[in-house]
Amino acid sequence: MKPFTFFLLYFLSAIAFAQDSTRTEEIEARYYSDKIAVSVFDKSLSDSLKFGNKLHPSQLYSICGSFYRDSMLNEAAVVYFIAKSRYSFYNKTNPNYEASGDGALAGSFSSIFGSALTPYLQENLDNFGEVLKFCASWYKENEYFYFDHPENDSLYQLQTNAMYEFSETLLHHPEEYIQELEKKRKEFEELMKELEKELNEEEFDDMPSEN
């Protein structure tokens, strides 16, 4: 882990969990797993992106799926973010856009692949940040060739900036993001405890009574 990142984690832990000396190690293990290869991308990624940049955005998700099936998760994540941005750009600049067509398809693909890849990315936030930095750099340098679209530099720049900004947050100021993840994790744990309690009570209620 980067020294600066560890300092932020220590600071966060000291504020939020002052009574628990093991919390810093738990946070580090949860969000900076040493099992994740940080910023490692197979050389086939560049060729896949170059090929996919000529295709309908839905076909980029097919490339993402191929990487995912091969357990090449960094590569799958890169293609996912670019596919998501490309589809958004396509839908916002396509004069024949239909919400029930490409709009619905884009939402479905984003939900499916986002649900599959986000938990992996959150296992190491340094790697998450590097994945987004790679995406932003590639996106900035490569125009979309699938269709003739009107010049829309502002939209393209907004998409690029969003990836860069989130990358910078993850790499240099992750504490707020970690707090949000911890909040959601605790809410889920409380929900599961409540569900388990209700199931146990129902099981007890269903037991035959002794005469």
Secondary structure, DSSP 8 states (H G I E B T S, - for coil): --HHHHHHHHHHHHHH-TT-TTHHHHHHHHHB-TTS-TT---THHHHHHHHHTTS-HHHHHHHHHHHHHTT-HHHHHHHHHHHHHHHHHHHHH-TT--IIIIIHHHHHHHHHHHHHHHHHHTTBHHHHHHHHHHHHHHHHH----SS-----HHHHHHHHHHHHHHHHHHHH--HHHHHHHHHHHHHHHHHHHHHHHHHHHHHHHTS----
